[in-house]
Amino acid sequence: MLATEFNGCCVMEKKILIVDDEEVAIASIAKLTSQIGETYIARTAQDALAMTYNIEPDIILLDLGLPDFDGFKVIHI
C-alpha cells in the first residue's frame, strides 16, 4: 500500500474500486477518489467481481443499476 503525506502526517492510500456504467459518474467519482488513493474502474458487475479478487480494494463504490445484472447481486456474491 502506498503512503502519502497530508498536513505533515503519513497517510496510507486506499485502493478504491468504482463500479458504474455511466462515464459522467465515473469521471466525477474518480476525480474525488484520486485524492485519497489508487482508483480502479469496472463498468460491469462481472468486471467488478474479477477486479475485487485481483486488487482486493479497500473501498467499493457500487452502482446498483448495472447493465449485466443488479448491483445488489454483486453485494451478495
N, C-alpha and C positions, 0 to 999 in steps of 0.2 A: 504494500500500500504506500502511496506517495504521501509526503508530508510537505506542507507549505507553511509560510509564516504569515500570521494575521495579527496585527497590532502587537508585534513582538513575541507572540506565542506560537509555538509549533502546533499546527493543526493537521490531523490525518485526513487526507482526501478520501472521499467515498466513491464507490462505483455505483453509478445511477443508471438504471435501465428505463428508458421511456418507451412505452408500448402504445402506439397510436397510428392511425392510417391517414390522418389529415396533416398535410405539410405545414399549414399555418400553425397548428397546435404544436407540432414537433419543433418548429423553429422558435416559437415563443418560449416553450418549456426549456429547450436546450440552451437558450441564451441565459436563462436564470440558473440552471443547474451547472453550467460550465464553471461558474464561480465557486462551487463547493466541491467539485470532484470531476472524475472522468465520466463522460456521458456516452452511453451506448443507445442505439435506436433499433427497435423492432417494429415492423409495420403490420405484422400478422401475429395471431396467437401462437401459431406453430413456431415462428421465428423466436418469439418471446420465450417459449419453453426451452428451445435449444440453447438460446443465449443464457438463460438462467443457470443451466447446468454448466456451461462453459466458463462464464465470467464470475459467477457467484456474486451478484450485485448486493450492495448494502441496502439500496432503496429501489423499489419498483414503482413507477408511476404508470398506472394501467387504465387505458380507455376501456369502458365496458361494452362499447359497440364496435367490435372489430369485424372485418369482412369475412373471416373464415369461421369463427364461432364466438359466442358470447364471452365477454371478459370474465363473467362470474365463473365460468367453467375453468378458466385459467387459474383462478384463486383456489379451486378445489382439487386441482391436479397436483 
